[in-house]
Amino acid sequence: MRNLKTSLFAFVFLLTTGFAFAQRSYKISYQQLKEYEGVYQYGKEDKLTIAASPVDTCLVAIIKLSVYPLKSADKDVFTDVGKNKITFLRNSSSQIIGYAKGNDTNRLIARSVKFSPKMWYPKMGADVKTYQYKYTTPGKFKDGLQPGDATAVGLDTALLDKMMNKIVRGQYPNVHSVLIIKGGKLVFEEYFYEYTKDSLQEMRSATKSIVSALTGIAIHQGFIKSKNERVVSYFPEYNLANNTDIKKTITVENMLANQSGLDCDVSNPKSAGAEEAMDASDDWVKFTLDLPMIDRPGNDGRYCSGNPITIGRIVEKTTHMDLPVFGQKNLFGPLGITGYKWNFKPDRSNINEYCQIYLHPRDMAKFGLLYLNKGVWNKKQVIPAEWVTESFRKHSVVQGVDYGYLWWLKYLDADGGVRYYGKAAQGNGGQKIYIFPDQDLVVAITGGNYNSKSPSDELISKYILPSFNKK
């Protein structure tokens, strides 16, 4: 559920902009880049794929669903965003046989790999010079979402047309999907590159808001007595390090608000709770609870992925169910969400998934609509209304932003200087579920701008929210 920093290929995927690699220190042709294509070992157990982009002549690494370009530095040498060298290795016949980074060597497993042409272009076959989008209403499917017309609910389709034209022309790269619900109806739905309504999207840290929902349900059903329950008491099997009296006062609420007081802060590279250190541990919950205290619980907010992971494990222990099973019974099932993927295993076996959930974009939108409707879906109270209210109330400030119970409480300034207050589940790459209660609006966006600023907020503030500006 972290930001999923990929140490080897932590760079933003800007394939269509033409400027990401304008300052090459070593020129290389597309045909030369294709020599590096193949499937490679990645760590001890995983694999990654290397591909050559025909769009901007760059090399990219594909890890799971994430794509990261590499900058050519010299013959057979590329660099990541941290300027770490990745050197491709050759045999006596000058054939590529693997790559090395530092003291780690990873072998080439397979040379022949096929790539869909769609992965390189926002809309395959579209002429970026002449493309003109024309709005159409979304289709109707048997998934619980009702389609509607954007004009009928007051959205400006001219602005939506403009947004689409800019995405297709590459001015907003790596947007995978944009969905809008207004007035309870899905009024806009578009997909890009090889993504469709049937594509699963990794949620990254937006998974945290799912954990918040399941925690509220577990409390309502009596599995967890209250949000004031002390966290350490749920883990008597651990002989914890740094087990002070203050640590024993950390509550479920403290962790939901990222106010545990533990030395765990993603924005501080010197934090003892660094995610790279957690990765290597056998038990991520114990790793989190072993951390020293640097503050009293309930004081300052610090973004710590160990907090929701620990809360998820408490839900499992109290319900005697795996977290995805509890979620299917009490959240996904009632919403008609199927085909998702969630491997909640908080240990080193999950180092490249990090307990994140994979959802379809339409299901992301449904989750947002559920919260917009105060936990009600099809006239059934799925999440307690009071839990939704508390989740959307300010409990802390994290990274300078107001924070609820694993929800960001953000505002966006639309063109014209009008400020709109929303609630957001968000994850690295541009995964966003935005809820604007005053506008009766939900926006779900997915993307691949990993470890870089996503255009998601700008799309909303420039092309969606201005429809509500007072004329």
The 8 nearest C-alpha neighbors of each residue, nearest first, counted from 0:
[[1, 204, 355, 353, 203, 354, 206, 304],
 [0, 2, 3, 204, 304, 203, 353, 274],
 [1, 3, 427, 4, 204, 203, 426, 0],
 [4, 2, 1, 5, 203, 353, 427, 0],
 [3, 5, 2, 6, 9, 450, 1, 449],
 [4, 6, 9, 7, 8, 3, 351, 10],
 [7, 5, 9, 8, 4, 81, 79, 275],
 [8, 6, 5, 9, 79, 100, 83, 85],
 [7, 9, 79, 5, 67, 10, 6, 60],
 [10, 8, 5, 6, 80, 7, 4, 450],
 [11, 9, 80, 67, 8, 450, 68, 79],
 [10, 12, 449, 448, 451, 450, 13, 67],
 [11, 13, 67, 448, 68, 14, 66, 10],
 [14, 12, 15, 16, 19, 11, 172, 173],
 [13, 15, 12, 16, 55, 54, 17, 119],
 [14, 16, 169, 17, 13, 172, 54, 55],
 [17, 15, 18, 169, 13, 14, 170, 19],
 [16, 18, 55, 15, 19, 14, 21, 20],
 [19, 17, 21, 20, 16, 22, 13, 55],
 [20, 18, 21, 17, 13, 16, 14, 22],
 [19, 21, 22, 18, 23, 70, 17, 57],
 [22, 20, 18, 23, 19, 17, 55, 24],
 [21, 23, 20, 24, 19, 18, 25, 70],
 [24, 22, 25, 21, 20, 26, 71, 70],
 [23, 25, 72, 22, 26, 71, 73, 70],
 [26, 24, 72, 23, 73, 71, 27, 74],
 [27, 25, 23, 24, 28, 71, 73, 72],
 [26, 28, 31, 25, 29, 32, 71, 56],
 [29, 27, 31, 30, 32, 56, 26, 57],
 [28, 30, 32, 56, 31, 33, 53, 51],
 [31, 29, 33, 32, 28, 34, 27, 51],
 [30, 32, 28, 29, 33, 34, 27, 35],
 [33, 31, 29, 34, 30, 51, 35, 28],
 [34, 32, 30, 36, 35, 51, 31, 29],
 [33, 35, 32, 31, 36, 30, 95, 37],
 [36, 34, 33, 32, 37, 49, 95, 50],
 [37, 35, 49, 50, 33, 34, 110, 51],
 [36, 38, 110, 49, 109, 48, 112, 111],
 [37, 39, 48, 109, 108, 47, 107, 49],
 [40, 38, 107, 108, 47, 46, 106, 48],
 [39, 41, 46, 105, 106, 45, 42, 107],
 [42, 40, 46, 45, 47, 39, 105, 43],
 [41, 43, 44, 45, 40, 105, 46, 103],
 [42, 44, 45, 41, 40, 105, 46, 103],
 [43, 45, 42, 41, 46, 40, 348, 351],
 [46, 44, 41, 42, 40, 43, 47, 351],
 [45, 47, 41, 40, 39, 38, 48, 44],
 [46, 48, 62, 39, 61, 38, 41, 40],
 [47, 49, 38, 61, 60, 37, 39, 50],
 [48, 50, 60, 36, 37, 59, 61, 38],
 [51, 49, 36, 59, 58, 52, 60, 48],
 [52, 50, 58, 33, 32, 57, 59, 53],
 [51, 53, 56, 57, 54, 58, 55, 50],
 [54, 52, 56, 55, 51, 29, 119, 57],
 [55, 53, 52, 56, 15, 14, 119, 17],
 [54, 56, 17, 57, 53, 14, 52, 15],
 [57, 55, 29, 52, 53, 54, 28, 51],
 [58, 56, 52, 55, 51, 59, 68, 69],
 [57, 59, 51, 69, 68, 50, 52, 32],
 [60, 58, 68, 67, 50, 49, 69, 51],
 [59, 61, 49, 67, 66, 48, 68, 62],
 [62, 60, 66, 48, 65, 47, 49, 63],
 [61, 63, 47, 65, 64, 66, 60, 48],
 [62, 64, 65, 61, 47, 66, 351, 46],
 [65, 63, 62, 66, 61, 201, 200, 447],
 [64, 66, 62, 61, 63, 447, 67, 449],
 [65, 67, 61, 60, 12, 62, 59, 64],
 [66, 68, 60, 12, 59, 10, 8, 11],
 [69, 67, 59, 58, 12, 60, 10, 57],
 [70, 68, 58, 79, 78, 59, 77, 71],
 [69, 71, 77, 78, 72, 79, 20, 68],
 [70, 72, 77, 25, 73, 76, 69, 78],
 [73, 71, 77, 25, 24, 76, 70, 78],
 [74, 72, 76, 25, 71, 75, 77, 24],
 [73, 75, 76, 72, 25, 71, 77, 27],
 [76, 74, 87, 86, 73, 77, 88, 71],
 [75, 77, 86, 73, 74, 72, 85, 71],
 [78, 76, 71, 72, 85, 70, 84, 69],
 [77, 79, 84, 82, 70, 83, 85, 69],
 [78, 80, 82, 81, 8, 69, 83, 9],
 [81, 79, 10, 82, 9, 78, 8, 83],
 [80, 82, 83, 79, 78, 9, 10, 6],
 [83, 81, 78, 79, 80, 84, 77, 70],
 [82, 84, 78, 81, 79, 85, 80, 100],
 [83, 85, 78, 77, 100, 86, 82, 76],
 [84, 86, 100, 77, 99, 76, 78, 98],
 [87, 85, 76, 99, 98, 75, 84, 88],
 [88, 86, 98, 75, 97, 99, 76, 85],
 [87, 89, 97, 98, 95, 96, 86, 90],
 [90, 88, 95, 94, 93, 96, 91, 87],
 [89, 91, 93, 92, 94, 96, 95, 88],
 [92, 90, 93, 89, 94, 95, 96, 88],
 [91, 93, 90, 94, 89, 95, 96, 88],
 [94, 92, 89, 90, 91, 95, 88, 96],
 [93, 95, 89, 90, 92, 96, 91, 88],
 [96, 94, 89, 88, 97, 93, 90, 87],
 [95, 97, 107, 89, 88, 106, 94, 90],
 [98, 96, 106, 107, 88, 105, 87, 95],
 [97, 99, 87, 88, 86, 105, 104, 106],
 [100, 98, 104, 86, 103, 85, 105, 87],
 [101, 99, 85, 103, 102, 84, 104, 86],
 [100, 102, 103, 99, 84, 85, 104, 83],
 [101, 103, 100, 104, 99, 105, 98, 85],
 [104, 102, 100, 101, 99, 105, 42, 98],
 [103, 105, 99, 98, 100, 102, 106, 97],
 [106, 104, 40, 98, 97, 99, 41, 39],
 [105, 107, 97, 40, 39, 96, 108, 98],
 [106, 108, 39, 97, 96, 109, 38, 40],
 [107, 109, 39, 38, 106, 40, 110, 37],
 [110, 108, 38, 37, 111, 107, 39, 112],
 [111, 109, 37, 112, 38, 36, 108, 107],
 [110, 112, 109, 37, 113, 36, 38, 108],
 [113, 111, 37, 110, 114, 36, 38, 109],
 [114, 112, 115, 111, 37, 50, 116, 36],
 [115, 113, 116, 112, 118, 50, 117, 119],
 [114, 116, 117, 118, 113, 193, 119, 192],
 [117, 115, 118, 119, 114, 120, 123, 193],
 [118, 116, 193, 192, 115, 119, 120, 123],
 [117, 119, 192, 193, 116, 115, 120, 114],
 [118, 120, 117, 116, 192, 54, 121, 52],
 [119, 121, 192, 122, 123, 117, 118, 15],
 [122, 120, 192, 191, 167, 123, 119, 166],
 [123, 121, 120, 125, 191, 192, 167, 124],
 [122, 124, 120, 125, 117, 121, 192, 116],
 [123, 125, 122, 126, 120, 117, 127, 121],
 [126, 124, 122, 123, 127, 130, 167, 129],
 [125, 127, 128, 130, 129, 124, 168, 123],
 [128, 126, 168, 130, 129, 125, 167, 169],
 [129, 127, 126, 130, 168, 125, 131, 164],
 [128, 130, 126, 127, 131, 125, 168, 164],
 [131, 129, 127, 126, 128, 125, 132, 164],
 [132, 130, 164, 129, 133, 160, 163, 161],
 [131, 133, 160, 164, 163, 134, 130, 161],
 [132, 134, 160, 135, 131, 156, 157, 163],
 [133, 135, 160, 132, 156, 136, 159, 187],
 [136, 134, 137, 133, 187, 148, 149, 186],
 [135, 137, 148, 186, 147, 187, 138, 134],
 [138, 136, 146, 188, 187, 186, 135, 139],
 [137, 139, 146, 140, 136, 188, 145, 135],
 [140, 138, 146, 145, 137, 141, 144, 142],
 [141, 139, 142, 138, 144, 143, 145, 146],
 [140, 142, 143, 139, 144, 145, 335, 138],
 [141, 143, 140, 144, 335, 336, 334, 139],
 [144, 142, 141, 145, 335, 334, 140, 365],
 [145, 143, 142, 146, 185, 184, 365, 140],
 [144, 146, 184, 185, 143, 139, 147, 183],
 [147, 145, 185, 184, 137, 186, 139, 144],
 [146, 148, 186, 184, 185, 136, 149, 145],
 [147, 149, 186, 151, 136, 150, 152, 146],
 [150, 148, 186, 154, 152, 151, 153, 147],
 [149, 151, 153, 154, 152, 148, 155, 156],
 [150, 152, 148, 149, 153, 154, 147, 186],
 [153, 151, 150, 149, 154, 181, 182, 148],
 [152, 154, 150, 151, 149, 155, 466, 467],
 [155, 153, 149, 466, 150, 152, 156, 463],
 [154, 156, 466, 157, 158, 150, 153, 159],
 [155, 157, 159, 158, 160, 154, 150, 134],
 [158, 156, 160, 159, 155, 161, 134, 162],
 [159, 157, 161, 462, 156, 160, 155, 162],
 [158, 160, 156, 162, 161, 157, 462, 163],
 [161, 159, 157, 163, 158, 132, 162, 156],
 [160, 162, 158, 164, 159, 163, 157, 165],
 [163, 161, 159, 165, 160, 164, 462, 158],
 [164, 162, 166, 160, 165, 161, 167, 159],
 [163, 165, 161, 167, 162, 166, 132, 168],
 [164, 166, 168, 170, 162, 163, 167, 169],
 [167, 165, 171, 163, 169, 168, 164, 170],
 [168, 166, 121, 164, 169, 165, 122, 163],
 [169, 167, 127, 165, 166, 170, 164, 128],
 [168, 170, 172, 15, 166, 171, 167, 16],
 [169, 171, 165, 166, 168, 172, 16, 167],
 [170, 172, 166, 169, 454, 165, 173, 174],
 [173, 171, 169, 174, 170, 13, 15, 166],
 [174, 172, 447, 446, 175, 448, 171, 13],
 [173, 175, 446, 172, 176, 445, 447, 191],
 [176, 174, 446, 191, 445, 190, 173, 194],
 [175, 177, 190, 445, 444, 189, 174, 191],
 [176, 178, 444, 189, 188, 443, 190, 179],
 [179, 177, 188, 443, 187, 442, 444, 189],
 [180, 178, 442, 187, 186, 441, 185, 181],
 [179, 181, 185, 441, 184, 186, 440, 183],
 [182, 180, 440, 183, 184, 439, 179, 441],
 [181, 183, 184, 439, 180, 152, 440, 185],
 [182, 184, 181, 180, 185, 368, 145, 439],
 [185, 183, 145, 180, 146, 147, 181, 182],
 [184, 186, 180, 146, 147, 179, 187, 145],
 [185, 187, 147, 149, 148, 180, 179, 146],
 [188, 186, 179, 178, 185, 137, 136, 189],
 [189, 187, 178, 137, 177, 179, 186, 190],
 [188, 190, 177, 176, 178, 187, 191, 195],
 [191, 189, 176, 195, 175, 194, 177, 188],
 [190, 192, 121, 175, 194, 122, 176, 193],
 [191, 193, 121, 118, 117, 120, 194, 122],
 [194, 192, 117, 118, 191, 195, 115, 121],
 [193, 195, 192, 191, 198, 190, 175, 196],
 [196, 194, 197, 198, 190, 193, 191, 176],
 [195, 197, 198, 359, 360, 361, 194, 190],
 [198, 196, 195, 359, 199, 194, 360, 361],
 [199, 197, 195, 196, 194, 359, 200, 360],
 [198, 200, 359, 358, 357, 197, 201, 339],
 [201, 199, 357, 358, 359, 202, 198, 360],
 [202, 200, 357, 203, 356, 358, 199, 355],
 [201, 203, 205, 357, 356, 206, 426, 430],
 [202, 204, 426, 0, 205, 355, 201, 427],
 [205, 203, 426, 0, 206, 1, 207, 2],
 [204, 206, 425, 426, 424, 207, 202, 203],
 [207, 205, 204, 209, 208, 355, 202, 356],
 [206, 208, 210, 205, 209, 204, 405, 307],
 [207, 209, 211, 405, 210, 206, 205, 424],
 [208, 210, 212, 206, 211, 207, 213, 205],
 [211, 209, 207, 213, 208, 212, 214, 311],
 [212, 210, 208, 214, 209, 213, 405, 404],
 [211, 213, 209, 215, 210, 214, 208, 216],
 [214, 212, 216, 210, 215, 211, 217, 209],
 [215, 213, 217, 211, 216, 212, 210, 218],
 [216, 214, 218, 212, 213, 217, 386, 219],
 [215, 217, 213, 219, 214, 218, 382, 220],
 [218, 216, 214, 220, 222, 215, 219, 223],
 [217, 219, 223, 221, 215, 216, 220, 225],
 [218, 220, 216, 221, 217, 215, 383, 222],
 [219, 221, 217, 218, 222, 216, 223, 215],
 [222, 220, 218, 223, 219, 224, 217, 225],
 [223, 221, 217, 317, 220, 218, 318, 224],
 [222, 224, 218, 221, 225, 217, 317, 314],
 [225, 223, 221, 218, 222, 228, 226, 227],
 [226, 224, 227, 223, 228, 218, 221, 251],
 [225, 227, 252, 251, 228, 250, 224, 218],
 [228, 226, 225, 250, 251, 252, 229, 224],
 [227, 229, 250, 226, 225, 251, 230, 224],
 [230, 228, 250, 249, 232, 231, 248, 227],
 [229, 231, 250, 232, 233, 249, 251, 228],
 [230, 232, 233, 234, 247, 229, 249, 235],
 [231, 233, 230, 234, 229, 235, 247, 228],
 [234, 232, 231, 230, 235, 313, 229, 316],
 [233, 235, 236, 232, 231, 237, 230, 313],
 [236, 234, 237, 233, 232, 231, 238, 239],
 [235, 237, 234, 238, 233, 239, 232, 285],
 [238, 236, 235, 239, 234, 285, 231, 288],
 [237, 239, 236, 240, 235, 242, 289, 234],
 [240, 238, 289, 237, 242, 241, 288, 285],
 [239, 241, 289, 242, 238, 290, 291, 288],
 [242, 240, 291, 243, 289, 239, 290, 292],
 [243, 241, 240, 239, 246, 244, 247, 289],
 [242, 244, 246, 245, 241, 247, 292, 240],
 [243, 245, 247, 246, 242, 248, 241, 249],
 [246, 244, 243, 247, 248, 295, 249, 296],
 [247, 245, 243, 248, 244, 249, 242, 292],
 [246, 248, 244, 245, 249, 231, 243, 229],
 [247, 249, 246, 245, 229, 250, 244, 296],
 [250, 248, 229, 296, 247, 246, 230, 259],
 [251, 249, 229, 253, 252, 230, 227, 228],
 [250, 252, 226, 254, 253, 228, 230, 227],
 [251, 253, 255, 226, 250, 254, 227, 256],
 [254, 252, 258, 259, 250, 256, 251, 255],
 [253, 255, 257, 306, 259, 256, 251, 252],
 [256, 254, 404, 252, 257, 253, 405, 251],
 [255, 257, 404, 253, 254, 258, 403, 394],
 [258, 256, 254, 300, 255, 301, 259, 302],
 [259, 257, 300, 253, 297, 256, 260, 296],
 [258, 260, 296, 253, 254, 261, 257, 249],
 [259, 261, 294, 296, 295, 258, 292, 293],
 [262, 260, 292, 259, 263, 293, 291, 290],
 [263, 261, 293, 292, 271, 291, 272, 270],
 [262, 264, 272, 261, 303, 270, 271, 273],
 [263, 265, 301, 302, 303, 266, 267, 270],
 [264, 266, 267, 302, 303, 273, 263, 268],
 [267, 265, 264, 268, 302, 398, 301, 270],
 [266, 268, 269, 270, 264, 265, 273, 263],
 [269, 267, 270, 266, 273, 265, 264, 271],
 [270, 268, 267, 271, 273, 272, 264, 266],
 [269, 271, 272, 267, 273, 268, 263, 262],
 [272, 270, 273, 262, 263, 269, 290, 291],
 [271, 273, 263, 270, 262, 274, 264, 290],
 [274, 272, 276, 275, 270, 271, 265, 277],
 [273, 275, 277, 276, 278, 272, 265, 304],
 [274, 276, 278, 277, 273, 279, 272, 4],
 [277, 275, 274, 278, 273, 279, 280, 272],
 [276, 278, 274, 280, 275, 279, 283, 286],
 [279, 277, 275, 276, 347, 280, 350, 274],
 [278, 280, 277, 276, 347, 281, 275, 350],
 [281, 279, 277, 282, 278, 347, 283, 346],
 [280, 282, 346, 347, 283, 279, 278, 286],
 [281, 283, 346, 285, 284, 280, 286, 345],
 [284, 282, 286, 345, 346, 285, 277, 287],
 [285, 283, 287, 309, 286, 282, 288, 305],
 [284, 286, 288, 287, 282, 283, 289, 237],
 [287, 285, 283, 289, 284, 288, 282, 277],
 [288, 286, 284, 285, 289, 305, 290, 283],
 [287, 289, 285, 290, 286, 284, 239, 231],
 [290, 288, 240, 286, 239, 287, 285, 241],
 [291, 289, 288, 287, 262, 261, 292, 286],
 [292, 290, 241, 262, 261, 293, 289, 240],
 [291, 293, 261, 262, 260, 294, 290, 246],
 [292, 294, 262, 260, 261, 291, 295, 263],
 [295, 293, 260, 292, 296, 298, 261, 299],
 [294, 296, 260, 298, 297, 245, 293, 292],
 [297, 295, 260, 259, 298, 249, 258, 253],
 [296, 298, 258, 253, 295, 259, 299, 260],
 [297, 299, 296, 295, 258, 300, 294, 260],
 [300, 298, 258, 301, 297, 395, 396, 260],
 [299, 301, 258, 397, 257, 396, 395, 298],
 [302, 300, 264, 257, 397, 303, 258, 299],
 [301, 303, 264, 265, 257, 397, 300, 304],
 [302, 304, 264, 305, 263, 306, 301, 265],
 [305, 303, 1, 306, 307, 0, 308, 302],
 [304, 306, 308, 303, 287, 307, 309, 284],
 [305, 307, 254, 309, 304, 308, 303, 310],
 [308, 306, 310, 309, 305, 311, 304, 207],
 [309, 307, 311, 305, 306, 310, 312, 304],
 [308, 310, 312, 306, 284, 307, 311, 305],
 [311, 309, 307, 313, 312, 308, 306, 314],
 [312, 310, 308, 314, 313, 309, 307, 210],
 [311, 313, 315, 309, 314, 310, 316, 308],
 [314, 312, 310, 316, 315, 311, 317, 309],
 [315, 313, 311, 312, 317, 316, 318, 310],
 [314, 316, 312, 320, 313, 318, 321, 319],
 [317, 315, 313, 319, 314, 318, 312, 320],
 [316, 318, 314, 222, 315, 319, 313, 223],
 [319, 317, 320, 315, 316, 222, 314, 217],
 [320, 318, 316, 315, 317, 321, 314, 325],
 [321, 319, 315, 318, 325, 322, 324, 316],
 [320, 322, 324, 315, 323, 325, 319, 343],
 [321, 323, 325, 324, 315, 326, 320, 311],
 [324, 322, 326, 325, 321, 327, 341, 343],
 [325, 323, 327, 321, 326, 322, 320, 328],
 [326, 324, 322, 328, 323, 327, 320, 329],
 [325, 327, 323, 330, 324, 329, 328, 331],
 [328, 326, 331, 332, 324, 325, 329, 330],
 [327, 329, 325, 326, 332, 330, 324, 331],
 [328, 330, 326, 327, 325, 332, 331, 333],
 [331, 329, 326, 333, 332, 327, 328, 334],
 [330, 332, 327, 336, 334, 333, 326, 335],
 [331, 333, 327, 335, 334, 328, 330, 336],
 [332, 334, 335, 330, 331, 329, 381, 328],
 [335, 333, 331, 332, 336, 330, 376, 365],
 [334, 336, 332, 333, 331, 337, 142, 143],
 [337, 335, 331, 334, 332, 362, 338, 339],
 [338, 336, 339, 335, 331, 332, 362, 327],
 [337, 339, 340, 336, 358, 359, 199, 357],
 [340, 338, 358, 337, 357, 341, 359, 199],
 [341, 339, 357, 356, 338, 342, 358, 199],
 [342, 340, 356, 343, 357, 323, 355, 339],
 [341, 343, 354, 344, 340, 355, 356, 323],
 [342, 344, 354, 341, 345, 322, 323, 355],
 [343, 345, 346, 342, 354, 349, 348, 353],
 [346, 344, 283, 343, 282, 354, 349, 284],
 [345, 347, 282, 281, 283, 348, 344, 349],
 [346, 348, 350, 349, 278, 281, 279, 280],
 [349, 347, 346, 350, 344, 345, 351, 281],
 [350, 348, 352, 347, 353, 351, 346, 344],
 [349, 351, 347, 353, 348, 278, 352, 346],
 [352, 350, 349, 353, 3, 348, 63, 5],
 [353, 351, 349, 354, 350, 355, 342, 0],
 [352, 354, 349, 0, 355, 350, 351, 1],
 [353, 355, 343, 0, 352, 342, 344, 345],
 [356, 354, 0, 353, 203, 206, 352, 202],
 [355, 357, 341, 202, 340, 206, 201, 358],
 [356, 358, 201, 340, 200, 339, 199, 202],
 [359, 357, 339, 199, 200, 360, 362, 356],
 [358, 360, 199, 362, 361, 200, 198, 197],
 [361, 359, 363, 362, 358, 364, 196, 443],
 [360, 362, 364, 363, 359, 365, 196, 178],
 [363, 361, 365, 364, 359, 360, 336, 366],
 [362, 364, 360, 366, 361, 365, 367, 443],
 [363, 365, 361, 367, 362, 366, 443, 368],
 [366, 364, 362, 368, 367, 363, 369, 361],
 [367, 365, 369, 363, 364, 368, 362, 370],
 [368, 366, 364, 370, 365, 369, 441, 432],
 [367, 369, 371, 365, 370, 366, 372, 364],
 [368, 370, 374, 366, 372, 367, 371, 375],
 [371, 369, 373, 374, 372, 367, 368, 387],
 [370, 372, 368, 373, 369, 436, 367, 434],
 [371, 373, 369, 370, 375, 374, 368, 376],
 [374, 372, 370, 384, 371, 375, 387, 369],
 [373, 375, 382, 369, 370, 381, 384, 372],
 [376, 374, 380, 379, 372, 381, 373, 369],
 [377, 375, 379, 378, 369, 380, 381, 374],
 [376, 378, 379, 375, 380, 334, 143, 333],
 [377, 379, 376, 375, 380, 381, 374, 372],
 [380, 378, 376, 375, 377, 381, 374, 333],
 [379, 381, 375, 374, 382, 383, 376, 378],
 [380, 382, 374, 375, 379, 376, 383, 330],
 [381, 383, 374, 380, 216, 384, 212, 375],
 [384, 382, 386, 385, 374, 380, 381, 387],
 [385, 383, 373, 387, 386, 374, 382, 388],
 [384, 386, 388, 387, 383, 389, 373, 390],
 [387, 385, 389, 383, 388, 384, 215, 390],
 [386, 388, 390, 384, 385, 389, 373, 391],
 [387, 389, 385, 391, 386, 390, 384, 392],
 [390, 388, 386, 392, 391, 387, 385, 403],
 [389, 391, 404, 403, 387, 388, 392, 386],
 [390, 392, 388, 403, 389, 387, 393, 422],
 [393, 391, 389, 403, 390, 394, 388, 402],
 [392, 394, 403, 402, 395, 401, 391, 408],
 [395, 393, 403, 402, 256, 392, 396, 404],
 [396, 394, 402, 300, 393, 401, 256, 397],
 [395, 397, 401, 400, 402, 300, 399, 398],
 [398, 396, 300, 400, 399, 301, 402, 302],
 [399, 397, 400, 396, 301, 302, 300, 266],
 [398, 400, 397, 396, 401, 402, 300, 395],
 [401, 399, 397, 396, 398, 402, 409, 408],
 [402, 400, 396, 408, 393, 395, 397, 407],
 [401, 403, 407, 395, 408, 396, 393, 394],
 [402, 404, 393, 390, 406, 394, 391, 392],
 [403, 405, 390, 255, 256, 406, 211, 402],
 [406, 404, 208, 255, 207, 403, 211, 256],
 [407, 405, 403, 404, 424, 423, 208, 402],
 [406, 408, 402, 423, 422, 409, 403, 401],
 [409, 407, 422, 401, 402, 421, 423, 406],
 [410, 408, 421, 407, 422, 420, 400, 401],
 [409, 411, 420, 419, 421, 418, 412, 408],
 [410, 412, 419, 418, 460, 413, 420, 409],
 [413, 411, 418, 417, 416, 460, 419, 414],
 [414, 412, 460, 417, 465, 416, 461, 464],
 [415, 413, 416, 461, 465, 412, 460, 417],
 [414, 416, 417, 413, 468, 465, 412, 418],
 [417, 415, 414, 413, 412, 418, 468, 465],
 [418, 416, 413, 412, 415, 419, 468, 414],
 [417, 419, 412, 411, 413, 416, 410, 420],
 [418, 420, 411, 410, 412, 421, 417, 413],
 [421, 419, 410, 409, 435, 411, 418, 422],
 [420, 422, 435, 409, 434, 410, 408, 433],
 [423, 421, 408, 434, 407, 433, 409, 406],
 [424, 422, 433, 407, 432, 406, 425, 434],
 [423, 425, 205, 432, 406, 431, 208, 407],
 [426, 424, 205, 431, 430, 423, 204, 432],
 [425, 427, 204, 205, 203, 430, 202, 429],
 [426, 428, 2, 429, 449, 203, 430, 450],
 [429, 427, 449, 448, 447, 446, 430, 453],
 [428, 430, 446, 453, 445, 427, 455, 431],
 [431, 429, 445, 426, 425, 444, 446, 428],
 [432, 430, 425, 444, 443, 424, 429, 433],
 [431, 433, 443, 424, 423, 442, 367, 425],
 [434, 432, 423, 442, 441, 422, 431, 443],
 [433, 435, 441, 422, 421, 440, 436, 367],
 [434, 436, 421, 440, 438, 437, 439, 441],
 [437, 435, 439, 438, 434, 371, 440, 421],
 [438, 436, 439, 435, 440, 420, 419, 421],
 [437, 439, 440, 436, 435, 467, 181, 182],
 [440, 438, 436, 437, 182, 181, 435, 441],
 [439, 441, 181, 435, 438, 180, 434, 436],
 [442, 440, 434, 180, 433, 179, 367, 435],
 [441, 443, 179, 433, 178, 432, 180, 444],
 [444, 442, 432, 178, 364, 431, 177, 433],
 [445, 443, 177, 431, 176, 430, 178, 442],
 [446, 444, 430, 175, 176, 429, 174, 431],
 [447, 445, 174, 175, 429, 428, 173, 448],
 [446, 448, 428, 173, 449, 429, 174, 65],
 [449, 447, 428, 11, 453, 12, 451, 446],
 [448, 450, 428, 11, 451, 447, 427, 10],
 [451, 449, 11, 10, 9, 427, 428, 448],
 [452, 450, 449, 11, 448, 453, 428, 10],
 [451, 453, 454, 448, 450, 428, 429, 449],
 [452, 454, 429, 455, 448, 451, 428, 456],
 [453, 455, 457, 456, 458, 171, 452, 429],
 [456, 454, 458, 453, 457, 429, 459, 444],
 [457, 455, 459, 458, 454, 460, 453, 411],
 [456, 458, 460, 454, 459, 455, 461, 462],
 [459, 457, 455, 456, 461, 462, 460, 454],
 [458, 460, 463, 456, 457, 462, 461, 464],
 [459, 461, 413, 457, 464, 458, 462, 456],
 [462, 460, 458, 459, 457, 414, 413, 463],
 [461, 463, 158, 458, 459, 159, 460, 162],
 [464, 462, 459, 465, 466, 460, 461, 458],
 [463, 465, 466, 460, 467, 459, 413, 462],
 [466, 464, 468, 467, 463, 413, 414, 462],
 [467, 465, 154, 464, 155, 468, 463, 153],
 [468, 466, 465, 464, 469, 154, 438, 153],
 [469, 467, 465, 466, 470, 417, 464, 415],
 [468, 470, 467, 466, 465, 417, 415, 416],
 [469, 468, 467, 466, 465, 415, 417, 414]]
